[in-house]
């Protein structure tokens, strides 16, 4: 531990530094008038040591925190410390150096005390537009990074407290929405000035050496706590895979693989088996991958540990240059944050969940994948007042949260890496842009089924209003991939759906005093849209409707308490048909559970599973000793043949602890309709189910490439 500071002083300074990070947030959000910041909270704040090491960070978009360190180190290469002055403020957004994607503008300020560089303040915010070939700078047809908007390695906006007005105006001129960019830059500059003032006051009171020692001890503490947590976990290799479809040019399938090798108190996160980079804008750079690791690792294993660089010190990130997770320049990367970065975060959290499941005492932290996608809907053009406008709708954050071992996932839980998510009110979006909602609501049958169900997702439908037309930039992944995968026998959450009805009779409904509840009530030309329609025109009466991904389930759905299923149906979360076909629960006309019919239905579903799947690679007879130690769902460790084995809750042995439990399970391809009503699969994908050969209980449902070997998700050493 860092010497020279007593525990009481350390705690006072630690909390003060965390308070400064919160004050940064308040200043930024109060001054900016950009809806992305004020309504949706898509931004980042943090304090860093003089060398760029993360000291403390806010609880907003964690993925922006990882690359910020790289940005500071980049600036110190471009501008050596002796050239830095108090009051200097820099701008950067180059994903090939230190950003997730171009829209995530970084503003960085060196902090001085008595003429010496002592720290940095770093801020990031998603800007609605930073130039490029398409409005909103998400450019599905881009062939290289030059077509995606401006990239800045390091530009001095303010020199020793004096605004470089020519530079400031130059940056604004590169955006289609300069007024929003201007507001965010002003907010970040204000937050930087607050940082200088508060850090300076802290150092005047305690001394620069003491404050620096406290910052280093914060980092050491977080590293120590994570290493202690890792040391208590079993050594092994934990694997996961996720996919995204369509690169903006064609509907190709891309794979992100992770193998976590955990030994003693450290981990290697290896993404090198991921697909080659894409010709379209879905790639991530090495900086983006670092953001994905921060966004997945910090909330998963550092949920009760202060978030700073200490959580990264036990971790080594491995990637393959030229892959979708580590693209080579000048591959397009404009959609990285919601494509390859998002998928890498999904795979990481799924693999970490298996590691936690194998660790005694961590049952409550095991969770299926949440919010497997972030659909993008941007609106822009000229509003009803003749002014240029643009808005990045954050409604698609209303995905379902993954189920936990001990509880269902939260409905509309939001992103795993945004711990305090916000979504603007319908009225706010209608006030800020020429649009009119038909609905925004929880969508039934979207949460992944399981003994613990995933959270429900929402849907929305809207039309242009008050203008002759508006532009809409629409894209997603997860229409043909259920990214919110279940865990330990649980089923995946729903896929995304996007459709538009052109030239509808909505105005006629309004004139007659009716508000359509369903888009199907409207007359018009209905079009089911693909994942990347890109930039389209919307006219009044054109209704766009989309629904998002529910959270993954945990455990066999046939083990869910029938009363809980009945309560879900009563709340409108699941339909009666879903309850019967997926959960095997028969409901009486009054909504109560028909116990006898439910037992019969569930027994029949288990028999159907066993009849439809191939025999295990290895068949073991007899039963394990006792109930064993639960891993999660029906899977557990138990004694068999004088050693510890993977086994089912029913007592069926599956494999030695050092082996692959899947070798002892029945397995095979299943239909998406067998696990959910809102699932679609890319032509190159299939669903595989693994069930206990003894009782027919579901042990895992995997999304896999056709012809690809089964992964060994848990390989204990």
C-alpha positions, 0 to 999 in steps of 0.5 A: 500500500502507498505510504505516507497517509493515515486511514482517516485522511485517506477516507476523507480524500477518497470520498472527496475525489468521488464527490468531485467526479459527481460535481463534474457530472452536475456541471456538465449536465447542467450547462449542456442543452444537448438531449443526449446529455441532459435527457439520455445521460450518454456521457462520461466523467472521470479523474486521472493521475498525471500519467493517465491512470484512472483514479475515479470515474462516474457511473454513466457510460463505462465503456467510454472510460477505458479509452480515456486513459489512452487519450491522455497518454496520446496527448502527452506523446503529442504534447510533452508535459513541459508544454502543458499549461494550467488552463489548457483543454484538448479535444480528441475523438480518433478511434484508432488512437483512443476513442470508441468511435468518432461520435464519442468526443473526448475533452481532456484537461491537465490539472496543475498545482503550484505549476506541476501537473498533478492529474487530468480531468477527462470527459466524453459525450456522444455527439449526434453528428460529427460529419461524414457521409450520412446524418448522425455519422452512422454511415452504413455504406462507408468503406473506410474511416475517412467517410465517417466524420472528423477524427482528431488526435489532439487539438488544443481548444483552450490555451492557458484559459483563453479560448482559441475561437478559430479552432473552436469554430472550425470544430463546430463547422464540421458538424451538421448540428453545431449548436448541440456540439457547442453546448456539450463542449461548453459543458465539458469545459465547465466540468474541467474548470470545476475539476481544477478548482476542487482538486486545487482546493484539496491539494492546498488543504492536504498537500499534493503528495498526500492527495496523490498518495490517496489516489494511488491507494484507491487504485491499489485497493481496487486491484487488491480487492479484485485479486482477492476475488479472483484468487477465491475463484476456480482456475480454468478457461471460460468461453462464450461467443456472440454474433452480429449480422449485417455490416452495412453492405451485406448480411454477413455474419460476424463472430466475437469469441472470448476465452477467459483464462483465469489463474490464481489472481489474474485473468487473460481475456483472449478475443483473438478467435473472433471473425476477420474485420468487416468491410463495413462500419461495425468494427471495433479498434483496440481502443474500443475493445478496451472500452468493452472490457471496462463496460463488461468487467467493472459492473460484473466483477467490480460491482462493489469495488471502486471503479478505477485502473486497479480493476484492469491491472489483474487483466490482460487483453489479447486480440488479433489485429485485423479482426472485428475486435481489433480492426486495421486502419482504415477500416470503418468503425463508426458503429463500433459502440453499438456493434462489435464493442457491444457484442464483445461486452455480451460475450465477456459478461456471459463468460464471466457469469460461468466463472462466477457460477463455479465459485462458491458464495457468488450465486447471487451475482450470476446473471444471464446476458442483459440488453444484447443490442442497442438499436439506433434511431436518429431523427434529423432535418428541418423542424416545424420552425425551419431550424436544423435539428437532430436527436439520438433516441435512447428509447432502445435502451429499454431492453430487458435485464438478464435473470439472476440466480435468485431473482428475475431480470428487471423489465426495461433494465437498460444497458449492463455498462450504464449503471444509471441509465436514463431515457427521455420522456415521450413528451420531451422527445416530442417537444424536441423534435417533430415526431408523434408517438403512437405508443411506447410500452412493455412488449409481452413475451420478450423476456427469456424464459427460465426458472428465473425469467429475463426482463421484458423489453419495450417497443415504440411506434411513431410518425413524423409530425408538423413537417413535410418530412424528416430523416431517420437513421435506423440500424441495429444488430440482433434481428437475426441473432438472439444476443440476450442469451440465457444461461444454465438452461435458460432461454434467450430473450426476444430479437429486435423487430423493425417495420414501417407502414408507408402512407397509412391512414393515421390522420383519418383515425385522428380526425375520427378521434381514435388512437390506434393501439396496434400498427396492424389497425392502420391501412398502408404499405407494410414493410418488414425492415432488415437490420441496417436500412440506414438513412430513410425519409419519414413523412406524416402518416409513415409509421415506424415501429420497433421492439427490442431484446428481452433479457436472457433467462436462467435455469430450465423454464420447466422449473419455474414456479407455476404461480410465478408464470400465472402472475406474469400472465396476469401482469400482461408480461406473458401470453397464455400461449407462451405460458403453455408452450414454453413454460408448460403451465396450463391456466384455468379460465380464471387465470389460476394454475391447473396443477394436474394439466401443468404436470402432464404438460411439463412431463410431455415437454421433457419427453419431447426433448429427450426424443428429439436430441442425440445421445450423449458422447459419454453415457454414465450410469448410476447416481451421484452421492447427495445433492451436491453443490449448485452451479446454477439452474440444474447444473451442480458439482457432486461426488461420483466414482470417488471424485467431483463431477458435473451432474444434474440436479436429478443425480445424473452424472455428466462429466468429471470436474476436469472434463466437459459437462456437455459430453454427458448431455443429450444435445442437438438442434432445436427450433427457435419456436421451441424457446420463444415467439420473437426469435429469428435466426440468421441463415448461418446460425442454429439453436442447440439445446443440451439436456440431462439424459436422465430427467430431460432438464434443460442445461444450456441453449446455445446460439451457434454457427452451423457446422461449428463444434460445440464450445466447452464453456467451462474448462476447470483446471 
